[in-house]
Amino acid sequence: MSAISVLILTKNEEQDLPDCLKSVAWSDDVHVLDSMSSDKTAEIAENFGAKVTLRVFDGYASQRNYGLKLPFKHQWLVILDADERITPSLASELKEFAKSALDHVAGARMRRRDIWWGRWLKHAQISPFYVRMVRVSRAHYEREINEVLVVDGDIAELTQPFVHYPFSKGLDHWISKHNTYSRMEAEVVAKGLFIKPDWRTALFGGDFSERRVHQKAIFYGLPARPLIKLIYMLIVRRAFLDGWPGVRYAILQAIYEYFIVLKTKEMQAAKGI
């Protein structure tokens, strides 16, 4: 066993959770923070030997911040969603990293591979890098939608990827989830809650997550965002190289952006803005 704890966040994940738990079987301290599932999620987690904590969901960042305060056995923590998997090669790298990391290093960033219809969306995936390993008590989340993990210390870059199946529950589930996300994004835009963008940070910032925050703030101010996003994904990022899954994913992302635009206008109209 490794000196690494694992946190998995769940809500009705009886379909995806077993494979996620199997992928972290190398850890002797697996925690599942469940948002009061109505299916067998908690039972499955307990059968795998995971420690289950039930909590009513009250927001993405707040739920994750609660999870970061659970009584973990080890100083290093890997954070996952149920539709994600740690590959054997990444597990080996995580173990070596936990043994050798210096005190000033408080987190590790790794690449996520999104899979749809058996195809890695190598080009279509917009944000492939995520901090998913942190020192316990030296990280917290900010921003409720597309939450940002803030780490107190340096962040190392790992080479091995983890795997994500965003469409594992079908297209209806993905659309339903992003319908909720688009409303939350629209609220941020309509209320002017996003940060004041800094072009220098957006282009040359040393931290990937910080660059992404400023890039998104700049993007919010652009006209015709859905069209820009579609062109960016298909032509600039060459999503077409991922085959039809890449093309269809680019179209879905443009539709998602259009939802944000329409809901923002609706909210502003309701307030007479």
Secondary structure, 3 states (H helix, E strand, C coil): CECEEEEEEECCCCCCHHHHHHHCCCECCEEEEECCCCCCHHHHHHHCCCEEEECCCCCHHHHHHHHHCCCCCCCEEEEEECCEEECHHHHHHHHHHHHHCCCCEEEEEEEEEEEECCEECCCCCCCCEEEEEEECCCEEEECCCCCEEEECCEEEECCCCEEECCCCCCHHHHHHHHHHHHHHHHHHHHCCCCCCCCHHHHHHCCCHHHHHHHHHHHHHCCCCHHHHHHHHHHHHCCHHHHHHHHHHHHHHHHHHHHHHHHHHHHHHHHCCC
